[in-house]
Amino acid sequence: MPLKKGSSQATISKNIEHCMSKFKSTGKVSGNTVSAEKARQMCAAMAYSSARKTATSKSLINKLRKK
């Protein structure tokens, strides 16, 4: 599942939303069958990780690391 590139809160939210919709249709996240709570945590972790990788300013990177 490709995540959109970007570090804005809107992009992060869309990535989490897309991941959770995939989970609801398949019951899996990244090929693993997990509970709904674990899926939410995994989706958020993947979205924030993707945002950190595309962030350019140091202040934004530090802000994302705190979450």
Residue pairs with C-beta under 8 A, 6 or more apart in sequence:
1 18
1 19
1 22
1 30
3 15
3 18
3 19
3 46
3 47
3 50
4 11
4 14
4 15
4 18
4 50
5 11
5 50
5 54
6 12
6 51
6 54
7 51
7 52
7 54
7 55
7 56
7 60
7 64
11 51
12 47
12 48
12 51
13 47
15 43
15 46
15 47
15 50
15 51
16 40
16 43
16 44
16 47
19 29
19 39
19 42
19 43
19 46
19 47
20 39
20 40
20 43
22 28
22 29
23 29
23 36
23 39
23 43
27 33
28 34
29 38
29 39
29 42
29 43
30 42
30 46
34 42
48 64
48 67
51 64
52 61
52 64
52 65
55 61
55 64
